């Protein structure tokens, strides 16, 4: 993996973030309907904790969006060519740091079914299944939770 910088997204990134979503190979075929017409807007970037992974050449290769209320990893995308290089792991680790900094003890993820194993490898636990919501989503989605290190510390602390 080339060295990456994680920075807060700005309004000017919205178009590139939309392209990452729409060009994702993970959403072709039966999953295409969920991103049809989807846009990441400048307003969305301003309202949520959206961070981008940028390579040394300045190329934006991935991003995530953490919603604080209720706590949820709303979006996470890595450019197809950069998948498997550690960018996704770097983004999730950064997101968990942001969640801890915000005082969150857990973060919900309604995962794209093919991404479930990735999130579980990074420590998420499956807590349920989200029913289809036609017409855009005609399949079940796994519901996962990441416990932040803060939550693990609280759970592991013995009280007198």
Secondary structure, DSSP 8 states (H G I E B T S, - for coil): ---EEEEE--GGGHHHHHHHHHT-GGGSGGGGGGGTT----HHHHHHTEEEEEEETTS-EEEEEEEETTTTEEEEEEE-GGGTTTTHHHHHHHHHHHHHHHTT-SEEEEE--GGGHHHHHHTT-EEEEEE--BTTTB-S-EEEEEEE-HHHHHHHH----
